[in-house]
Amino acid sequence: MRIASLLPSATEIVYALGLEADLAGVTFECDFPPDPRAGRPVLVGGLDTHGLEPAAIDTLVRAKIAAGDDLYRLDEDAFRGMDPTLVLTQDLCRVCALPAGEASAALDRLGCSAEVLTLDPHTLDEVLSTIVAVGIAAGVADRAVDVVGGLTARLEAVSSAVASRPKPNVFVLEWSDPPFIAGHWVPDLVTAAGGTPVHAERGGRSVPTDWATIAAADPDIVVVSPCGFKLDAAAEQAAAAIAYLPERAAVWAIDADGLMVRPGPRVVDGVEALASIFHPDLVPEASDTAVRRIR
């Protein structure tokens, strides 16, 4: 089998299922486990936003979308060369990864008959279900069920540990300039960690908001989780946002790219990290590379 992964979360699922030997191509953003890009063709490239401030990135992305430009580019020569038998893609977010339609169109142009599996989870349960879907498509369904069973057991352990405690009101900030509400599965992560998500819709899209509306939600805790950024950059955005956040709220930064926004196995690591923020006396302390208190 030759698997083409066109999004980082799919690459992480492939590794979790022990199928890395079958992984024949990845994207420029696939960086876990370190380093899936080594020795494999990079099939998808994208915008270089290195060094740009959040507002500048938002402006650039909006301008590209308005002009009908592609945010991600499929290297069709590399795609043809690897001749995939299974392609893992998504239609969840045009800003996050190459859309499934572009991959399917490329397969048609190249005369390739690969199976295309589109992964579009909106909730935590659906994230876990995508692992099973990849396992079925790759012929390792039993292995996928075992992986999901292990992840579910970890979620149940967190739930049991925090069940008796009051749930803090938690707002997750997915972008700081302009401010965005975290959507999709992120409210489920908060709930699973023993918190109550505020000003967020379970399974809904990430949408812009304003600082006054965030303040009106009166969160006990604000978790700054900027899409596509790791802990240090999240901490910088959190520090910049503090002036606009309710004074009584504790403010934390989290490794969003690794633990929150990629719908793969590590969202369970994200639940455990969030639980360590919400209920630090009941669950193990998270790594200092996972979360950081800002205020």
Secondary structure, 3 states (H helix, E strand, C coil): CCEEECCHHHHHHHHHCCCHHHEEEEECCCCCCCCCCCCCCEEEEECCCCCCCHHHHHHHHHHHHHCCCCCEEECHHHHHHHCCCEEEEECCCCCCCCEHHHHHHHHHHHCCCCEEEECCCCCHHHHHHHHHHHHHHCCCHHHHHHHHHHHHHHHHHHHHHHCCCCCCEEEEEEEECCEEECCCCHHHHHHHCCCEECCCCCCCCCEECCHHHHHHHCCCEEEECCCCCCHHHHHHHHHHHHHHCCCCCEEEEECHHHHCCCCCCCHHHHHHHHHHHHCCCCCCCCCCCCEEECC
